[in-house]
């Protein structure tokens, strides 16, 4: 007997499982960050500053046109916003989300400016 599998249903189930895994990882990491906030805060400042500096360096390798200056502005603003959040002692969840945003943006700009 031959059975037919609905491919779209399998794809939706796999996508749901992946999203659930990602959100579980996010929640576990957030819980760890909140419990050890005092130790992670200096590491976050150092790490995101390094990623931001590397992103600015790769942006500068492509010249100093308007697009590159705008990219630098975005990287510097996100890094500064994260530093301000940490120094003003905002909620750990906000700092954690800004950290993800800042690092992801820096990595994205490093990759984009490497490929160009």
N, C-alpha and C positions, 0 to 999 in steps of 0.2 A: 504494500500500500504506500503510495506517495503522498506526503503531506506538503502543503504549500505554506511557507512562512511569510508573513507580511513584513517586508523589509523596512517599511517606514515605522512600524511599531517597534521593531528591534532597535532601530536607530534612535528613536525617542527614548527608549529604556536605557540605552547606553549613554546617551547625553544626560539623562536624569541622574544616572549613577556617577558620572564624571562631575557634574555640578555639585552633587551631594558630597563627594570626596573632597572637592576644592573648598567647600564651605566648612566641612569638618576640620580640614587642615587650618583654615583661617581662624576658626573659633579656638582651636587648641593653641595656636601660636599667639593669638590675642590674650588668652588666659595666662599663658606663660609670661607674656610681656607685662601684663598688669600686675602679676605677682612679684616680678623682679624688675619693676620699673626703674628703681634707683640705679641698678647696674646697667640696664639697657640704654638709658638716656644718654650717657656719654658716648657709648658705642655707636648709637644712632647718629649723633652729631659728627663724629669722626668719619663714619662710613659714608653718610650722605654728602659730606663735604668733599670726600675723595671722588665719589661718583660725579658730583657736580663739576669739580675741577677737570676731571677727565672729559666730560661732555663739552665743556667750554673749550678745552684744548682741541678736540676733534672738530668743533664748529669753526674755530679760528684757522684750521688748516685749509679750509675751503674759501678763504678770503674774508673781507670785512664789508660785504654788501649789506643791503637792508635786511635780506632774509637771514643772514648770519647774525646780525645784531638783534633781530627779533628772537631768534632761537636762544641767543645768550640771555636776553631779557627774561624769557620764560624759565630757563634753568635757574638763573640767579634768584628770581622771585620765588620759585618753589622751594629752593634751599633756604632762603631767608624766612619764608613762612613757617617752615618746619622748625628752624632755630627759634623763632619767636614763640611758637607753640610750646616748645620745651622750656624756654626760659620763663614764660609767663605761667607755667604749671597748669596747662590745660588738662582736660581729661585724657587718660592714657589711650582710650579708644581713638580719639581725634588725632593724637600724636602718631599712633600706629597706622592709621589710614593715610595721614600725610606722608609718613615714611614710605609706605608702599607706592604712593603716587609719585613722590620725588625720585625714588630709585628707578621706578619703571620709566618715567619720563627721561631721566638721564641715560639709561640704557638704550631706550628707543632712539634718542638723538645721537648717541655714539654709533649705533648700528647704521642709522640713516646716513650720517656723515662719513662713515667708513666706506659705504657702498657707492657714494656719489663720486 
